[in-house]
Amino acid sequence: MRDLKLVFKDKGYSFQSLRALALTATGGGDIGECLTCIYRIAEGNDEGWYASWRAMGEQVAFQAEKFFSCGDHSGARECWFRASQYYRSAEFFLHGNLADPRINDIWRLSRNCFIEGMHLSDGLIQPVQIPYEKTSLPGYFCRIDHNGRQRPLIIIHTGLDGTAEELYFSNAVLALKRGFNVLIFEGPGQGQVIHEQKLNFRSDWENVITPVVDYALQQKEVDPQRIALLGISFGGYLAARAAAFEHRLAALILDGGIYNYHAICMGPLWPRAEKWLDNPFICCTLDRIIPLLMKIDPGIRWGLNEGLYKFGAINPSEWFRITRFYTMQEIAGLISCPTLVVDSEADKLCPEQSRRMYDALTCPKEFMLFTSAWGAQEHCQIGATFIANEQIYNWLMRTFNMLPAVNHS
């Protein structure tokens, strides 16, 4: 099947360009602005990527200020929302040097622009702090209206490299149109929690989701019998792990399903080279070789930088060892709620993982494959915002009996 290649030969650059363009469907960008950024970036130039997207973020945020100063709140909100996502894109390839002050600077600009736009949403987007252990988890409660009526809730979290603000455009906007309230949050390893609280990913994600469900049940606008959890990308492992132990969830959506994240990280080395991770000499050799590969391959460079940063590892071999705990083996059968496992035909990041997850489930389940015929074959259906959300939310609406009965007589 054909990838949805966009401008760049490098798959990572192409995919992230498509990712930015996809958000234009729901107000997280504009096509002309995105293409302008993309066309001025040289192949494989991480600094050029940062500079181009940052410049566009600054340009659009400046326009937001101008609109706001003259009383055009609609124009200001639209510009702040777009600027937020341009700043998010700018950060993407920066994590090679974790001491780089631009990492937190550009993330904060992204978040602050979203919050500026949120303040002009008539209170329909509300920032929240969810109690969690000795701290709290940030997020947004997004409501359809202010009538206080109980509605089904979708809890949404991202995976390895997304943000709560991105999830508003990629998922929440279209869920709200279908009658769902939405609670977006960031956990350890994600967004504000990694940038400011310095909390790394944890494999036992049920200890993250349980306080989120506790918080949701305290909200008067939440139907306690119809709470769904949606995990995106690496979130497909995290959400599955959580649902195996948190049984107040009425439905689970994994886009896509990840049965063994460790196997993904090891790539072609798994499982033949598994024993290497317990050999100090071989690990030392790996830790010398992999940085050399990172210099010439943008995909390896980004993947390892992200892994070291988000999991708190000091070198590649330690990251490989940490990810051993991220598997649903002997756990998937504990999930009891109806579950939708989503896969994409050309998903090169998590090949075959969704099918393995689906096969391991014993609960009521459905498998949904997006193909090139739909233009939705990329990882997490990037580039097919409407198509993916239509199909996924239709499943959830059927599961929650939200669709009117149809008389075929």
Long-range contacts (C-beta under 8 A, 24 or more apart in sequence): 1-345, 1-346, 1-371, 1-372, 1-377, 2-346, 2-372, 2-377, 3-346, 3-348, 3-377, 3-378, 4-346, 4-375, 4-377, 4-378, 4-382, 4-383, 6-38, 7-38, 7-39, 8-38, 8-41, 8-43, 9-43, 10-43, 10-44, 10-298, 10-299, 11-299, 11-348, 12-298, 12-299, 12-302, 13-41, 13-43, 13-44, 13-49, 13-298, 15-378, 15-379, 15-382, 16-89, 16-92, 18-378, 18-382, 18-383, 19-89, 19-382, 19-383, 20-53, 20-85, 20-86, 20-89, 21-383, 22-170, 22-382, 22-383, 22-384, 22-385, 23-85, 23-166, 23-169, 23-170, 23-385, 25-385, 25-386, 26-169, 26-170, 26-173, 26-174, 26-385, 27-78, 27-81, 27-82, 27-169, 27-173, 28-81, 28-82, 28-84, 28-85, 28-166, 28-168, 28-169, 28-170, 29-82, 29-85, 29-86, 30-82, 33-60, 33-82, 33-86, 37-86, 37-89, 44-298, 46-93, 46-94, 46-96, 46-298, 46-301, 49-89, 49-90, 49-92, 49-93, 50-90, 50-91, 50-93, 50-94, 50-102, 50-106, 51-90, 52-90, 53-86, 53-87, 53-89, 53-90, 54-86, 54-87, 54-90, 54-106, 56-83, 56-86, 57-83, 57-84, 57-86, 57-87, 57-90, 57-109, 57-110, 57-113, 58-83, 60-86, 61-109, 61-113, 64-113, 64-116, 64-117, 73-120, 74-120, 76-116, 76-117, 76-120, 77-117, 77-120, 77-121, 78-117, 80-113, 80-114, 80-116, 80-117, 80-120, 81-113, 81-114, 81-117, 81-169, 83-109, 83-113, 84-110, 84-111, 84-113, 84-114, 84-117, 84-165, 85-110, 85-165, 85-166, 85-169, 87-113, 88-163, 88-165, 88-166, 92-161, 92-302, 93-298, 93-301, 93-302, 95-302, 95-305, 95-306, 95-308, 95-309, 96-294, 96-301, 96-305, 98-308, 98-309, 103-195, 104-195, 104-196, 107-163, 107-191, 107-192, 107-195, 108-195, 110-163, 110-165, 111-163, 111-165, 111-191, 111-192, 114-165, 114-168, 125-168, 128-183, 128-185, 128-215, 130-185, 130-211, 130-212, 130-215, 131-211, 131-214, 131-215, 132-208, 132-211, 133-211, 135-197, 135-199, 137-185, 137-186, 137-187, 137-193, 137-208, 137-211, 137-212, 138-164, 138-185, 138-186, 138-191, 138-192, 138-193, 139-164, 139-183, 139-184, 139-185, 139-186, 140-164, 140-168, 140-172, 140-182, 140-183, 140-184, 140-185, 141-181, 141-182, 141-183, 141-219, 142-168, 142-172, 142-176, 142-181, 142-182, 142-183, 142-184, 143-176, 143-181, 143-221, 144-176, 144-179, 144-180, 144-181, 148-220, 148-221, 149-221, 150-220, 150-221, 150-222, 150-223, 151-179, 151-180, 151-181, 151-221, 151-222, 151-223, 152-179, 152-180, 152-181, 152-223, 152-226, 152-227, 152-228, 152-396, 152-400, 152-402, 153-180, 153-181, 153-182, 153-183, 153-216, 153-219, 153-222, 153-223, 153-226, 153-227, 153-228, 154-180, 154-181, 154-182, 154-183, 154-228, 154-229, 154-230, 154-396, 155-182, 155-183, 155-184, 155-185, 155-209, 155-212, 155-213, 155-216, 155-227, 155-228, 155-229, 155-230, 156-182, 156-183, 156-184, 156-185, 156-229, 156-230, 156-232, 157-184, 157-185, 157-186, 157-187, 157-190, 157-230, 157-231, 157-232, 157-235, 157-238, 157-239, 158-186, 158-190, 158-191, 158-232, 158-233, 158-235, 159-231, 159-232, 159-233, 159-234, 159-235, 159-236, 159-238, 160-189, 160-233, 160-234, 160-306, 160-307, 160-310, 161-233, 161-306, 161-310, 162-190, 162-191, 162-232, 162-233, 163-190, 163-191, 164-190, 164-191, 164-192, 165-191, 167-232, 170-232, 170-385, 171-230, 171-232, 171-389, 174-385, 174-386, 174-389, 174-390, 174-393, 175-389, 175-393, 178-393, 178-397, 178-402, 179-397, 179-402, 180-393, 180-396, 181-221, 181-222, 183-212, 183-215, 183-216, 183-219, 185-212, 187-238, 189-310, 189-311, 190-310, 194-309, 194-310, 200-310, 200-311, 200-312, 201-310, 201-311, 203-241, 203-325, 203-326, 204-241, 205-237, 205-238, 205-239, 205-241, 205-242, 206-241, 206-242, 206-244, 206-245, 206-246, 208-238, 208-242, 209-239, 209-242, 209-243, 209-246, 209-249, 210-242, 210-245, 210-246, 213-246, 213-248, 213-249, 217-248, 224-248, 225-250, 226-250, 226-251, 226-400, 227-251, 228-252, 228-253, 228-396, 228-399, 228-400, 229-253, 230-255, 230-392, 231-255, 232-380, 233-349, 233-350, 233-379, 233-380, 234-258, 234-261, 236-350, 236-353, 236-354, 236-357, 237-261, 237-326, 237-328, 240-328, 240-331, 240-332, 240-335, 240-357, 241-328, 241-331, 243-335, 243-337, 243-339, 244-328, 244-331, 244-332, 244-334, 244-335, 245-334, 247-336, 247-337, 249-337, 250-337, 250-338, 250-399, 250-400, 251-337, 251-338, 251-339, 251-340, 251-396, 251-399, 251-400, 252-335, 252-337, 252-338, 252-339, 252-340, 253-339, 253-340, 253-342, 253-392, 253-395, 253-396, 254-339, 254-340, 254-341, 254-342, 254-354, 254-357, 255-342, 255-380, 255-381, 255-388, 255-392, 256-341, 256-342, 256-343, 256-344, 256-347, 256-350, 256-353, 256-354, 256-379, 256-380, 257-341, 257-342, 257-343, 257-353, 257-354, 257-355, 257-356, 257-357, 257-358, 258-328, 258-350, 258-353, 258-354, 258-357, 259-327, 259-328, 259-329, 259-332, 259-353, 259-356, 259-357, 259-360, 260-326, 260-327, 260-328, 260-329, 260-353, 260-356, 261-323, 261-326, 261-327, 262-320, 262-323, 262-324, 262-325, 262-326, 262-327, 263-353, 264-349, 264-350, 264-353, 265-303, 265-307, 265-319, 265-320, 265-323, 266-320, 266-323, 277-317, 277-320, 277-321, 277-324, 283-317, 284-317, 286-316, 286-317, 287-315, 287-316, 287-317, 290-316, 291-316, 328-357, 328-360, 329-360, 332-357, 332-360, 332-361, 332-362, 333-360, 333-361, 333-362, 335-361, 335-362, 335-363, 336-363, 337-363, 337-364, 338-363, 338-364, 338-365, 338-366, 338-399, 339-363, 339-364, 339-365, 339-366, 340-365, 340-366, 340-368, 340-392, 340-395, 340-396, 340-399, 341-365, 341-366, 341-367, 341-368, 342-368, 342-369, 342-370, 342-381, 342-388, 342-392, 343-367, 343-368, 343-369, 343-370, 344-369, 344-370, 344-376, 344-377, 344-378, 344-379, 344-380, 344-381, 345-369, 345-370, 345-371, 345-372, 345-377, 346-372, 346-377, 346-378, 346-379, 347-377, 347-378, 347-379, 347-380, 348-379, 349-379, 350-379, 366-395, 368-392, 368-395
